[in-house]
Structure formats: structure tokens, C-alpha cells
């Protein structure tokens, strides 16, 4: 565009590390998530949001918006088909928080008494950006790792992959890192449900750091009470922020959807969203986050992971004030990743 100032972008106020990085590049408005209304966004060219802002016809019909970036891996909150039909470009931040989630998973399983070594069999369901880092770190710690990812298995051949049923039978710890999908042969809605749970043979520790509705809350509660599984690790909840108080009390680790909330992960997400925005509109590049190493640790040892994070305080905070789920999430003190 001839005049960069004519590009109007609204950025959700909870997205950190934006600062003045678009000064002189675009007109920037910061809005709280609840302030994203059809009237507020009607004149914007672009939006940069998180998962709490629903992007669909109810918000954007009749607006000028031609580009949306989400500073998150997931796009469940975006009606992708509707955006495609209307020529609205969408960008996300794949892999931005993968090391933070790996840190959370391994710290949580060690907190529950599992060894980061060959005596622990870790089943990973979904080996995309996040699952691959979890796998890499777990193998580096000497764990036996099982991978279930049907789309990758079909694309790459079956070697190195196993079925969900096999993971249910063999794994001591099972961690989920899938998107939330409702249709098709690989639909993940309630994949962690009664059928899967009935096949668990080793009373495993289950970790949901994917999406809340990947897990069937009622089925998990029943499985815990019947002794089929150990008290689970729950970071993503069905219906959040209105979470199940019963599951909250039964979980061994219960956190307010902050598994990926590392300092470096948030910086990566913001950088990727700003870069996608400036690229889409052919604008000068935004400045980079300064003074931080955003590289990903290749194989941190167990001690460095344990030092870098413990879920105890976050669990206590959510149990103490479950009605403040959103507050705890929005005011989280981002933790450094292990090095």
C-alpha cells in the first residue's frame, strides 16, 4: 500500500510483547477480548487474536477485515471454511509453544513419580509440532516412546507408529497433542473416552494438554473412580473456563490451560503473528523480540526440566479459585524454557 498508516490492525490486549514493534508500519488498536464486537472491528483491515476470540460470520460479516492472525497453534476458534469462502486469509503460529508443552508434560510426569528413563513407557497421541518435541525430549531422556498419529502413518508409512489401542495396552503415561476435529476417519472429539479407557491395562497417567473436548470428562471421572487410570493431568478442559469441579478435585495436576505458556513460546507466537501480518500487506518487517534466545533446546536433561517448572503452585492456585480460570490464565507469569 502507498500509505502504510492506512492499514488498520486490531490486536487483542492479552497478546504480549507487541510493544511498539508496529510503530510507523500500521495503525494499531489494542482491545480486550470481550471488546471484539462487530461494531468494533468493522473498519479494521486485520485482526490479531488468541483462542478466546471467535472468528466467524457473527463477528466479521460486513467488515473490511481481510486478514486474521492467531498467536496460537490451534485454529479451533476460527471458522476456516467461512473465511476461505470470503477470501479472508488466516495465519497461525505452528510450533510456537511446543517446547513449553514438552516442559509441562515431562515435569508433570516426574512430579507424579515417573522416572525419566527406560522404566517409563510414554505414549504420544498426535505427533505434530508439539508431539515431535515431546518425543524428542522423551527419547533424549531414555524413555520408551510409542507414537500414534494415523495421518502421519499414512503419509510416511506405518514404521515407527502404532495404534491407539496398542498405546492403551502398553503405556505407563499417555499424553495427547492432537487438534480438535469432529469429522473424518481421524476425528479427535472424545478420542479419550470410554472405549479407549476400557482398553487401558497399566493404570496409566493420562495427560490432556491438547484441547478440552479431546477428552470425555464424564468418562475420565468414572475411570478414575473405578481405578482404571491414575488421577490425570489436565491442562485443557471441556467447557473451559466453566470447568468440572469434580474433575478438578480428582486430577493429580490441574492447570488453567497454560501448558504452552513459556516466555519464549509467547515471544515466538507474537513474532510469527506480526511477521504474517506484515508479509500479507507487503509492509516493512516488524522489529524482533530483543534480548531473548528463542532457539529450542535439543535434549534438556531431567534435572534442568525439573528446575525449570513444577505444576504444584499452578494446581493449588486453580483449586483455590476455580472461578478465576480466565484470570489465572491471563495473568500467568510466563516461565522460561529449560536450557
C-alpha positions in Angstrom: 0.0 0.0 0.0 1.2 3.5 -0.7 0.4 4.7 2.8 1.2 2.2 5.5 -0.8 4.1 8.0 -4.0 3.1 6.1 -3.6 -0.5 7.3 -5.6 -0.8 10.5 -5.0 -3.8 12.7 -6.7 -4.6 16.0 -4.6 -6.7 18.3 -6.0 -8.5 21.4 -4.7 -6.8 24.5 -3.6 -10.1 26.1 -1.1 -10.8 23.4 2.3 -9.9 25.0 5.5 -8.5 23.5 3.8 -6.4 20.8 5.1 -3.1 22.4 5.9 -0.5 19.7 7.0 -3.0 17.1 4.5 -1.8 14.5 5.0 1.9 15.1 5.3 3.6 11.7 4.2 0.5 10.0 0.4 0.3 10.7 -2.3 1.9 12.8 -2.7 -0.3 15.9 -5.6 -0.6 18.3 -5.5 -2.9 21.3 -8.8 -4.3 22.5 -9.7 -6.7 25.4 -11.1 -10.0 24.2 -14.6 -9.1 25.3 -14.5 -5.9 23.3 -14.2 -7.7 19.9 -17.7 -6.9 18.6 -18.9 -6.5 15.0 -19.1 -2.7 15.5 -15.6 -2.5 17.0 -13.9 -4.5 14.2 -16.0 -3.3 11.2 -13.4 -0.8 9.9 -10.3 -2.9 10.6 -8.2 -4.4 7.8 -6.7 -7.1 10.1 -7.1 -8.8 13.4 -4.5 -10.5 15.6 -6.2 -12.6 18.3 -5.9 -15.6 20.7 -8.2 -18.6 21.2 -10.8 -16.6 23.2 -11.9 -14.5 20.2 -14.3 -16.4 18.0 -13.7 -15.6 14.3 -16.8 -16.2 12.2 -19.7 -14.6 10.4 -21.2 -13.3 13.6 -18.1 -11.1 14.2 -16.9 -10.3 10.6 -19.9 -10.3 8.3 -20.0 -6.8 6.7 -16.5 -5.9 8.0 -13.4 -4.8 6.0 -11.2 -7.5 7.6 -9.2 -9.4 5.0 -6.6 -11.0 7.3 -6.6 -12.7 10.7 -3.6 -14.0 12.6 -3.9 -16.0 15.7 -0.9 -16.0 18.1 -1.7 -19.7 18.9 -1.1 -23.1 17.3 -4.7 -24.0 17.2 -7.4 -22.6 15.0 -10.5 -24.2 16.6 -11.8 -20.7 17.3 -11.8 -19.7 13.6 -14.4 -20.7 11.1 -11.8 -21.6 8.5 -14.3 -22.5 5.8 -16.3 -19.3 6.1 -13.0 -17.3 6.0 -11.9 -19.2 2.9 -15.2 -18.6 1.1 -14.9 -14.8 1.7 -11.2 -14.5 0.9 -10.1 -13.8 4.4 -6.5 -15.0 4.8 -5.7 -16.8 8.1 -2.4 -17.4 9.7 -1.5 -19.3 12.9 1.7 -19.9 14.8 2.6 -23.6 14.4 5.1 -24.9 16.9 5.4 -21.7 18.8 4.8 -23.3 22.2 5.9 -26.9 21.6 8.9 -26.7 23.9 6.7 -25.2 26.7 4.3 -28.1 26.3 7.1 -30.6 26.4 8.4 -29.0 29.5 5.0 -29.2 31.1 4.4 -32.9 30.2 7.8 -34.1 31.4 7.7 -32.0 34.5 4.2 -33.3 35.3 5.0 -37.0 34.9 8.2 -36.6 37.0 6.1 -34.8 39.6 3.9 -37.9 39.7 6.8 -40.2 40.4 7.6 -41.5 37.0 11.3 -41.8 36.1 12.7 -40.0 33.0 14.3 -43.2 31.8 13.7 -46.6 30.2 11.4 -47.8 33.0 8.7 -45.4 31.7 6.8 -46.1 28.5 5.4 -42.8 27.2 2.5 -43.0 24.6 2.1 -39.8 22.5 -1.2 -39.4 20.6 -0.6 -36.8 17.9 2.9 -36.1 16.8 2.7 -32.8 15.0 4.8 -29.8 16.1 4.1 -30.3 19.8 4.2 -34.1 19.8 7.5 -34.2 17.9 9.2 -32.1 20.6 7.7 -34.2 23.4 9.0 -37.3 21.6 12.5 -35.8 21.0 12.9 -34.8 24.6 11.5 -38.1 26.0 13.8 -40.2 23.8 16.7 -38.0 24.9 15.8 -38.9 28.5 15.9 -42.6 27.6 12.1 -43.3 27.8 10.5 -45.9 25.7 8.2 -43.9 23.3 5.2 -45.0 21.4 3.7 -42.8 18.7 0.1 -42.8 17.4 -0.6 -40.5 14.5 -2.7 -42.0 11.8 -2.4 -39.1 9.3 1.4 -39.2 9.5 1.4 -43.0 9.4 -0.5 -43.0 6.2 1.8 -40.3 4.7 5.1 -41.7 5.9 4.4 -45.5 6.1 3.5 -47.4 9.2 7.0 -48.0 10.5 7.5 -46.2 13.8 3.8 -45.7 14.5 1.3 -47.8 16.5 -2.4 -47.9 17.1 -4.3 -46.1 19.8 -5.3 -49.5 21.2 -1.6 -50.5 21.5 -0.8 -47.4 23.4 -3.7 -48.1 25.8 -2.3 -51.5 26.5 1.4 -50.7 26.7 1.9 -47.1 28.0 2.5 -46.0 31.6 1.9 -42.4 30.7 -0.2 -41.2 27.7 -0.2 -37.7 26.5 -2.5 -36.1 23.9 -1.3 -33.5 21.4 -4.0 -33.5 18.7 -6.1 -30.8 17.2 -9.8 -30.9 18.0 -11.8 -32.3 15.0 -15.3 -33.7 14.8 -15.4 -35.3 11.3 -13.5 -37.8 9.2 -11.6 -41.0 10.0 -9.3 -39.3 12.4 -11.8 -37.3 14.4 -10.4 -36.5 17.8 -13.6 -35.3 19.7 -13.7 -37.5 22.8 -11.0 -39.8 21.5 -10.0 -40.0 25.2 -13.3 -41.6 26.0 -14.9 -44.8 27.4 -13.7 -47.1 24.6 -10.1 -46.0 24.9 -10.2 -46.1 28.7 -11.7 -49.6 28.7 -8.5 -50.8 27.0 -6.0 -49.3 29.4 -4.1 -52.1 31.0 -1.4 -50.5 33.1 -3.5 -48.0 35.1 -1.7 -45.2 33.2 -1.3 -41.5 33.9 -3.2 -39.5 31.2 -2.2 -36.0 30.2 -4.5 -33.7 28.3 -2.5 -30.7 27.0 -4.3 -30.7 23.6 -7.9 -29.5 23.6 -10.5 -29.9 26.3 -13.0 -31.8 24.2 -10.4 -34.4 23.1 -11.3 -35.9 26.5 -14.8 -37.0 27.7 -14.9 -35.6 31.2 -17.6 -37.9 32.5 -15.7 -41.0 31.2 -12.5 -39.9 32.8 -14.2 -39.3 36.2 -15.7 -42.7 36.0 -12.4 -44.3 35.1 -10.6 -42.7 38.0 -13.2 -43.8 40.4 -13.0 -47.4 39.1 -9.2 -47.4 39.3 -8.8 -47.9 35.6 -6.4 -44.9 35.4 -4.5 -42.8 37.9 -5.6 -39.3 38.7 -4.9 -37.5 35.4 -3.0 -34.4 34.5 -5.5 -31.9 33.0 -4.5 -28.6 31.4 -7.2 -28.4 28.8 -10.8 -28.7 29.9 -14.2 -29.3 28.3 -16.3 -26.2 28.6 -13.5 -24.0 29.9 -13.5 -21.6 31.7 -16.5 -23.3 33.3 -14.6 -26.4 34.2 -15.8 -29.6 36.0 -15.2 -29.1 39.7 -15.3 -32.9 40.2 -12.5 -33.5 37.7 -10.6 -30.6 39.3 -10.6 -32.4 42.6 -9.8 -35.8 41.1 -6.9 -34.6 38.9 -3.3 -35.0 40.2 -2.3 -31.9 38.2 -4.9 -29.3 37.3 -3.9 -26.1 35.5 -5.7 -23.3 33.6 -4.7 -24.1 30.0 -1.1 -22.8 30.5 1.0 -25.8 29.4 2.4 -23.9 26.5 2.8 -20.6 28.4 6.6 -20.3 28.3 8.3 -17.0 27.9 10.0 -18.0 24.7 6.8 -19.6 23.4 4.8 -16.4 23.8 7.6 -14.4 22.1 7.6 -16.9 19.2 3.8 -16.7 18.8 3.8 -12.9 18.7 6.7 -12.7 16.3 5.0 -15.2 13.9 1.7 -13.3 14.0 3.4 -9.9 13.4 5.5 -11.4 10.6 2.4 -12.9 8.9 0.6 -9.6 9.2 3.4 -7.5 7.6 4.0 -10.1 4.9 0.4 -10.2 3.9 0.1 -6.5 3.5 3.6 -6.1 2.0 4.7 -3.9 4.9 8.1 -3.4 6.4 9.0 -6.2 8.8 8.2 -5.7 12.4 11.1 -5.5 14.9 12.2 -8.7 16.6 12.0 -9.5 20.3 15.3 -8.4 21.7 17.5 -9.9 24.3 16.0 -13.4 24.2 17.3 -16.7 22.8 14.2 -18.2 21.0 16.0 -21.4 19.9 14.6 -24.7 21.0 16.7 -26.9 23.4 17.5 -30.1 21.6 17.7 -32.5 24.5 17.4 -31.0 28.0 18.2 -33.3 30.9 15.7 -34.3 33.6 17.2 -32.0 36.2 17.0 -28.9 34.1 13.4 -29.6 33.2 12.5 -30.2 36.9 14.3 -27.0 37.9 12.5 -25.0 35.2 8.9 -25.9 36.1 6.7 -27.6 38.7 2.9 -27.7 38.3 2.3 -27.7 42.1 1.7 -24.0 42.5 -0.4 -23.7 39.4 -2.6 -26.6 40.6 -3.0 -25.1 44.0 -4.0 -21.7 42.5 -6.7 -23.3 40.3 -8.1 -25.4 43.1 -8.2 -22.4 45.4 -10.1 -20.2 42.9 -11.6 -22.3 40.0 -14.0 -19.5 39.1 -10.9 -17.4 38.3 -9.8 -19.7 35.5 -9.5 -16.9 32.9 -7.8 -14.5 35.4 -5.2 -17.1 36.2 -4.6 -17.8 32.5 -4.5 -14.2 31.5 -2.2 -13.1 34.4 0.2 -16.1 34.2 3.8 -15.4 34.9 5.4 -16.9 31.8 8.1 -19.4 32.7 11.5 -19.8 30.9 12.0 -23.0 29.0 14.8 -25.4 30.1 18.2 -24.9 28.6 
